[in-house]
């Protein structure tokens, strides 16, 4: 093959029919959902659409049809970049588009209810449980590189396509539930917990790159030694470059992922504060509009039980009610 120059890296493309069909199907379904919402008069963020189409599906196209796919059978580092794009970057783009929320809003109510039941079923709950999904991503990467999986996929076309899908699904199992507005995770996965899980996931995602870069045995060594072009770096150096690229991309993806969680956390706090302010305004308005006869008169002196009962009735509502808004006011007032 011709030497992989910067120009060829940008201009070399080849079609991948299974990947193209997947891109068309996902893009078509997402576009259909957006159109249904518009016809119903409901808004949908153009930024979410752009993230899904450009970052999500665009990364899928680049990974499977660009120069990375043209040269992945003769040089290792394009294959390593390919896999990390499918495992981390494409799932992040798809998740930022929030396809689960879009589907629930666009589908008729019976179908939306079935989708919610499917997403909260036992199997999906197990696969998307934060620590389980993180372990699946790590296990997928290590299995591909340190078993005959990758070397066999280089020889067998359908297995290579299955490996692409395997990487994309494994990455999506962690990213999509964490970023979606649908309640697919356990109740204890609040935004602070999610931020911690994303930080932990960023650390774990660096492991495959470090292992590939420092591993003493060549990955698919027989294949790459046989197909090694004269213009390519030494096969061992090629593997080190691939591991370094995996590590760099993993760490670069972790930062916007964490920033997205922090933004969602701040937005949820603003919404909760606005709801609290509205509730307080309603309580003040209701108290001001109440007739004077509604206010209980003081109990006679010496009537201890009556005084206690009256005191309970005239205490502020946030001292007597048991709900999140009342508890928050009590914390703010230090009571």
N, C-alpha and C positions, 0 to 999 in steps of 0.2 A: 504494500500500500504506500501511497505518497506520504511524505513526511508530514506530521501533524504540526502545522504552523498556526500562528494566531489567525491568519486569514482563513485557513481551512477549518479551524475550530468554530468560526462564526458562520461559514457558508456550507459546510458539509452536512447534508441531511439525507435521511432515508425513511421511507414509510414503514410503519409498524401497524399492520391492520388490526390486531386485537386491541392494542392500546388506543388506536384512533376510534374504534367503535365504542370503547369505554368512555373516551372524552366526549364524543358526540352524544352518547346516552345521558351522561351526567349533566352536560351543558344543556341539553334539550329539556330534561326534567326540571332543572333549576329555572331555566327561562320560562317554562310553562307555569311554574309556581308563582314567579314574579308577576306574570301577566294576569293570572287569576286574582291575585291580590289587588292589582290595579283596577281590574274590572269591578271588584267589590268595593272600591274606594278606600282600601287600606294601604298605608304607606309601607315601603320597604327600602332600607338604606341603600343608595347606590354604591356606597363604600363596601358594603357586604357583598354586593354583586360583583364588584371589581375584584375583591379579594378572592372570591370563589373562582371566577373565570381566569383572571390573570395569574395570581400567585398559585392557586391550586391546580387548575387544569393546565395552565401555561407551563408550570414546572413539570407536570406529567408528560407533556409533549416534549419538552427539552430533554428530559431524562431518557425517553424511549426512542426519539427520532432525530436528535441532533448529532453532532460529531461525537458526543459521548457514546452513542449507540453504534456509530459507524466504526469507531476504533476500539470498542471495549473487548473485542476478541483477540486483539494483538498487543494491547498495552493495558496494564492493570489499573493505573490510576483513573482513567475514564470510567471503568466499571465501578470503582470505589465511590467516585463522585455521584455516578448514576444512582447507586443504591442508597446513599445517604440523602439524596434529593427525594427519592420515593418514600423513604422511611421517616423523614423529619419535615422537609420544607413543603412538599405537596400536601400532607395531612394538615399542616398549620394553615395553609391557604384555604383548603376546603372547610376547615372548622371555623375560620373567621367569617365565612359566608353563612354560617349557622343554618345548614340545610335541614336539620331536624325541625327547628322552629318554623322554617318556611313551609315544610311539608305539613305540619300540624295546622298551620293557619290556612293553607291553600286547599287542603283536602276537605271533602264533605265530612260532617261530624262523625258518622259511623266509621269511616275509614281512618279519620284522625284518632278516634278512640282506640281502634285496633292497633294503630302504630304506637300509641303511648303504651298500650299493654305489652306489645312486643319489646319495646325498649326497656321496660321495667321487668321483663321476665327473668327467671332465675339464671339462665345461661348468659344472657347479655349482661346482667348485673355482675355475674362472676367475671366475665371477660373484661368488663370496663371498670371493675373495682381498681382504684388507683394503683395500689402496689402490685396487683396481678398484671395489669396492662403494662406497667413499667418493666416488669420482669419478662413479659412476652416480647417487648421490643428488644431488650438486651439479648434474650435467648435467640431471637430470630437472626440478629446480626452475627452472633457467635456461631450459630449453627451453619449459616451460609458459608462462612469463611473457614471454619475449622472442622468441617465434615466434607465428604465428597459432593455435597449439594452443589456448590458453586462450580466445581470442575465439571460435573456432569451437565449442569445447565449450559455451560459453554459449548458442549457438543450436541445437546438435544434442544431443539428450538422450542417445543411446547413447554418444556420444563423451565426454560429461560423466561417465557411469558408468565408462567405460574409464579416464578420467583418475584417478578415485578409486582404482581397482585398481592403476593404474600407480604412483601415489604410495605405496600400502601395500606393494606388492611391493618397490619400490626401497629403501624404508627397512628392510624386513625382511631384505634380502640382507646388510646390514651388521650389524644388531643381533642377530639370532637366532644366527648362528654364533659371535659373540663371547661370548654369555652361556650357550649351551647346554653341558651336561656331555658331550655327544657330541664325539668328536674329528673335527671337520669342517674345522679350520684347519691350516695347516702346523705342523710340530713346533716351529719357532722362535717361534711365537706363544705364548710363555709369558705368565703373568699380568703381569709388568712391561711386556712389549711391548704387551699388550692395553691396559693403562692408558695408555701413551703414544699408542696409536692412537685411543683414545676421546677423549683430550685434543685430539689433532689434528682429529678429526672434529667436536668441539665448536666449534673455531675455524672450520672450513670451513662448518659449518652456519649460521654467522652471516652468511656472504657473501650469500646470496640476500636476506635481510632488509635488509641495508645497501644493496644495489644497488637493490631495489625502492623503498626509502625515498628514495634520492637520485637516482633516474633522472629525467632531464629529460622524457622522452616518456611520455605516459599509456599504461598497460597496458590493452588493450581499450578505448581511449578513446572510440571511436565508439559502442560499445554503452552504456557507462556515462553518457556525455553525453546519449544519447537517453533512457535510462531513469532518469536522475537525479531522485530525489524532492525536493520542496521542503524537507523537514525535514532532509535529509542535508547533511553538510559539503560544501564545494567538492570537486569530483572530484579535483583535485590534492592537496588536504589529506587526502581520503579515502585516496588511495594512500599517502601518507606515514604515516597511522595504521596501515594494513595492514602496511607494511614494518616499522614499529616493533613491532607485535604479533608478527610473525614472528621478529624478532631477540630479543625478550624471551622467547618460548616456547622458542626454540632454546637459549638460554643457561640457562634454568631446567631443561630436560631434561638438559643435559650434566652437571650436578652429581650428581643421583641415579644416572645411568648410571655415572659415574666411581666413586662410592661403592660401587656394586654390584660393580664389578670389584675394588676394593680389599678388600671383604669376602670375595669368593671367593678372592682371593690369600691373605689371612690364614687362611681356613679350610683351604686346601690346605696351608699351612705347618704348621698344627696337626696335620692328619692325617699328614703326613710325619714330624713329630716324634714322634707317638705310635707310628707304625710303627717308627721308629728305636729308641725306648725298648723296645718289645717284642722287637726283634731283639737288642738288647744284653742284656736279661734272659735270653733263651733261650741266648745264648752263655755268660753267666756260669753259668747252671744246668748247661749241658752240661760246662763246664770243671770245676765242682765235683764232678760225678758221675763224671768220668773216673777209671779206676783208676790207681794210682801207676805200674804197669808201662807205662802208655801214654805216660808222660813220657820222652823220650829221655835217656839218660845222657850225661854230658859226654865228649867225645872225648879221647884221650890227648894230652898236651902235645906240641907239635911237629907235629901233624897238621893242617896249615893247611886243606887242602881239606875234611877231615872236619869241622873246626870251623865252617867257613863253611856247610857243608850243614846241620849241626845248628842253627846260629844261624837259618837260614832257616826250619827247621821249628818252632822255638820262638818266633819272632816273633809278636806279636799279629796276629789275623786281619785287622784293618783295615789293617795295613801290607802285607799280601801279596795280599789280594783286590782285584779290579778291578770295583767296582760303586758305585752312587750312595751307598749307606749308608756304605761304607768311605771313599769320597772325602770325604764330609761330616765323618766323625770326624777324618780327617787334617787337614782345614782347621780344625776346631775346636781341635785340639791343636797347630796351627802346624807340622806336619811336612811 
